[in-house]
Amino acid sequence: MDFVSRVAELSSTHGPLCVGIDPSAESLAGWGLADSADGALEMGRVILSALAGRVGIVKPQIGYFERFGAAGYAAVESLIHEARSAGLLVIADAKRGDIGSTMESYASAWLEAGPLQCDAMTVSPYPGFEALEPAFRAAEHARGAVFVLCATSNPDAPTVQAARTDGVSVSALIARRARERSRNTQSVGVVVGATRSLESSGLTDGDLDGLLVLSPGFGAQGAALSDLATIFGAAAPRVIPTVSRSVLGAGPAAVGAAIDNHLRELGL
Amino acid sequence: MDFVSRVAELSSTHGPLCVGIDPSAESLAGWGLADSADGALEMGRVILSALAGRVGIVKPQIGYFERFGAAGYAAVESLIHEARSAGLLVIADAKRGDIGSTMESYASAWLEAGPLQCDAMTVSPYPGFEALEPAFRAAEHARGAVFVLCATSNPDAPTVQAARTDGVSVSALIARRARERSRNTQSVGVVVGATRSLESSGLTDGDLDGLLVLSPGFGAQGAALSDLATIFGAAAPRVIPTVSRSVLGAGPAAVGAAIDNHLRELGL
């Protein structure tokens, strides 16, 4: 079954929510865990336990593991394996982007059989959309998905994303290219932050027509899950909203309850 | 001593050449090494031995290590440590780019004390220039450097890099922001590919005035080191040209000779 179908199947029982695993120094301290690979592994396992029966998609943020070097990678390898074994879809939030055989290597790392294999990864298109092709091909082969960074919500996002070619913003161009590329395989989606309106990101809901959209920015970062339809309009049914800090901030004993609150905000 | 001064000091004895460590599946096979973390470590050690007394700067391409997961990271940790212990400057070619505390984590991983600490890293500005600020601050603190991806040489580079804001291309805007940011500390440089002319990348040598420039694309990728001054004009004295495939392609017994050939092309 391909990624889109698996998301649809999981959504029919759990809704579309995705929960992040973000073992930052701050969140580990808040949980009374060591700021180490072991602490990150422990936090990840508590989150995975709380997801069982509640949520179908999980997103480890790779930067928080990389700061521990090889030990951090061993931790995220374990979490990826445990999550997939439990039937969860795993999206590696890695935002990799390079050209040629380097891009092939990143795609191989996160999408092909191996210690870090996930169901999907995020990529960054500064080198150009076509440069990401090795990841699209790897995703097709594995029946996984690639989410291309399209519009972020940070104040300086327009430096690059609002620049224009023939009147079309970079963010809209990336969405259009993703739509073209995904027409046959649906293995290509986009990342669009939720705390900025589509309009102020240079997008319309039509630009996202037919695309899976991974959307961070809900919960502690400011956007309300109950506003998902308002923010994304016609694209809302294909949005995978992600929450991280609001769930981690609840503390280890209340992760499940925090997720339940978010599911209620989604009307589930 | 800060990064620019160290580059200047190393250049006065060795010239500005930087050699890549790119253990791709293809290059490992060419060397008769296993396509594994051990093979990558072995290849890296042979390259480091050949650099001694010849070259002062080395650039591991992180994607080629990441495909081996934690074992690959253990290999690159060892190589970084061995290279820095031998007095080499190490640039992590990681092209990380994200926002907020995730960017802080990537900066921490590659620039702060820890198993992966290097002298410099490459970053990707799709999320905006300001989003990279945690890396600039970490580089200042460590007296290292950050090279911001500016202009790549692949055919589809213009999708993003040639888009314009008030008539200024994204690539020129990134160079300008880097110049502003580096004015006080010189800890910020840019990555500009050598196989496309500055003009066709939307840049002039003036846009690179005062900036350190890390430039891949020499050797097997097509640009001649003897043309460095022609390609970069007034910016040439601050360019760190990198070679990888032409050195690896020579095979393990001829790495030193291949480097010597490149040094001659630079007139050294």
Boltz contact constraints between the chains, C-beta under 6 A:
constraints:
  - contact:
      token1: [A, 24]
      token2: [B, 101]
      max_distance: 6.0
  - contact:
      token1: [A, 61]
      token2: [B, 102]
      max_distance: 6.0
  - contact:
      token1: [A, 63]
      token2: [B, 102]
      max_distance: 6.0
  - contact:
      token1: [A, 63]
      token2: [B, 105]
      max_distance: 6.0
  - contact:
      token1: [A, 63]
      token2: [B, 106]
      max_distance: 6.0
  - contact:
      token1: [A, 64]
      token2: [B, 105]
      max_distance: 6.0
  - contact:
      token1: [A, 66]
      token2: [B, 109]
      max_distance: 6.0
  - contact:
      token1: [A, 67]
      token2: [B, 105]
      max_distance: 6.0
  - contact:
      token1: [A, 67]
      token2: [B, 108]
      max_distance: 6.0
  - contact:
      token1: [A, 67]
      token2: [B, 109]
      max_distance: 6.0
  - contact:
      token1: [A, 69]
      token2: [B, 73]
      max_distance: 6.0
  - contact:
      token1: [A, 69]
      token2: [B, 77]
      max_distance: 6.0
  - contact:
      token1: [A, 69]
      token2: [B, 115]
      max_distance: 6.0
  - contact:
      token1: [A, 69]
      token2: [B, 116]
      max_distance: 6.0
  - contact:
      token1: [A, 70]
      token2: [B, 70]
      max_distance: 6.0
  - contact:
      token1: [A, 70]
      token2: [B, 73]
      max_distance: 6.0
  - contact:
      token1: [A, 70]
      token2: [B, 74]
      max_distance: 6.0
  - contact:
      token1: [A, 70]
      token2: [B, 77]
      max_distance: 6.0
  - contact:
      token1: [A, 73]
      token2: [B, 69]
      max_distance: 6.0
  - contact:
      token1: [A, 73]
      token2: [B, 70]
      max_distance: 6.0
  - contact:
      token1: [A, 73]
      token2: [B, 73]
      max_distance: 6.0
  - contact:
      token1: [A, 74]
      token2: [B, 70]
      max_distance: 6.0
  - contact:
      token1: [A, 77]
      token2: [B, 69]
      max_distance: 6.0
  - contact:
      token1: [A, 77]
      token2: [B, 70]
      max_distance: 6.0
  - contact:
      token1: [A, 95]
      token2: [B, 98]
      max_distance: 6.0
  - contact:
      token1: [A, 97]
      token2: [B, 124]
      max_distance: 6.0
  - contact:
      token1: [A, 98]
      token2: [B, 95]
      max_distance: 6.0
  - contact:
      token1: [A, 99]
      token2: [B, 152]
      max_distance: 6.0
  - contact:
      token1: [A, 99]
      token2: [B, 154]
      max_distance: 6.0
  - contact:
      token1: [A, 101]
      token2: [B, 24]
      max_distance: 6.0
  - contact:
      token1: [A, 102]
      token2: [B, 61]
      max_distance: 6.0
  - contact:
      token1: [A, 102]
      token2: [B, 63]
      max_distance: 6.0
  - contact:
      token1: [A, 105]
      token2: [B, 63]
      max_distance: 6.0
  - contact:
      token1: [A, 105]
      token2: [B, 64]
      max_distance: 6.0
  - contact:
      token1: [A, 105]
      token2: [B, 67]
      max_distance: 6.0
  - contact:
      token1: [A, 106]
      token2: [B, 63]
      max_distance: 6.0
  - contact:
      token1: [A, 108]
      token2: [B, 67]
      max_distance: 6.0
  - contact:
      token1: [A, 109]
      token2: [B, 66]
      max_distance: 6.0
  - contact:
      token1: [A, 109]
      token2: [B, 67]
      max_distance: 6.0
  - contact:
      token1: [A, 115]
      token2: [B, 69]
      max_distance: 6.0
  - contact:
      token1: [A, 116]
      token2: [B, 69]
      max_distance: 6.0
  - contact:
      token1: [A, 124]
      token2: [B, 97]
      max_distance: 6.0
  - contact:
      token1: [A, 124]
      token2: [B, 124]
      max_distance: 6.0
  - contact:
      token1: [A, 124]
      token2: [B, 126]
      max_distance: 6.0
  - contact:
      token1: [A, 126]
      token2: [B, 124]
      max_distance: 6.0
  - contact:
      token1: [A, 126]
      token2: [B, 126]
      max_distance: 6.0
  - contact:
      token1: [A, 126]
      token2: [B, 149]
      max_distance: 6.0
  - contact:
      token1: [A, 126]
      token2: [B, 160]
      max_distance: 6.0
  - contact:
      token1: [A, 127]
      token2: [B, 152]
      max_distance: 6.0
  - contact:
      token1: [A, 128]
      token2: [B, 154]
      max_distance: 6.0
  - contact:
      token1: [A, 128]
      token2: [B, 156]
      max_distance: 6.0
  - contact:
      token1: [A, 128]
      token2: [B, 157]
      max_distance: 6.0
  - contact:
      token1: [A, 128]
      token2: [B, 159]
      max_distance: 6.0
  - contact:
      token1: [A, 129]
      token2: [B, 159]
      max_distance: 6.0
  - contact:
      token1: [A, 130]
      token2: [B, 156]
      max_distance: 6.0
  - contact:
      token1: [A, 131]
      token2: [B, 154]
      max_distance: 6.0
  - contact:
      token1: [A, 131]
      token2: [B, 156]
      max_distance: 6.0
  - contact:
      token1: [A, 149]
      token2: [B, 126]
      max_distance: 6.0
  - contact:
      token1: [A, 152]
      token2: [B, 99]
      max_distance: 6.0
  - contact:
      token1: [A, 152]
      token2: [B, 127]
      max_distance: 6.0
  - contact:
      token1: [A, 154]
      token2: [B, 99]
      max_distance: 6.0
  - contact:
      token1: [A, 154]
      token2: [B, 128]
      max_distance: 6.0
  - contact:
      token1: [A, 154]
      token2: [B, 131]
      max_distance: 6.0
  - contact:
      token1: [A, 156]
      token2: [B, 128]
      max_distance: 6.0
  - contact:
      token1: [A, 156]
      token2: [B, 130]
      max_distance: 6.0
  - contact:
      token1: [A, 156]
      token2: [B, 131]
      max_distance: 6.0
  - contact:
      token1: [A, 157]
      token2: [B, 128]
      max_distance: 6.0
  - contact:
      token1: [A, 159]
      token2: [B, 128]
      max_distance: 6.0
  - contact:
      token1: [A, 159]
      token2: [B, 129]
      max_distance: 6.0
  - contact:
      token1: [A, 160]
      token2: [B, 126]
      max_distance: 6.0
  - contact:
      token1: [A, 160]
      token2: [B, 170]
      max_distance: 6.0
  - contact:
      token1: [A, 163]
      token2: [B, 163]
      max_distance: 6.0
  - contact:
      token1: [A, 163]
      token2: [B, 164]
      max_distance: 6.0
  - contact:
      token1: [A, 163]
      token2: [B, 165]
      max_distance: 6.0
  - contact:
      token1: [A, 163]
      token2: [B, 170]
      max_distance: 6.0
  - contact:
      token1: [A, 164]
      token2: [B, 163]
      max_distance: 6.0
  - contact:
      token1: [A, 165]
      token2: [B, 163]
      max_distance: 6.0
  - contact:
      token1: [A, 170]
      token2: [B, 160]
      max_distance: 6.0
  - contact:
      token1: [A, 170]
      token2: [B, 163]
      max_distance: 6.0
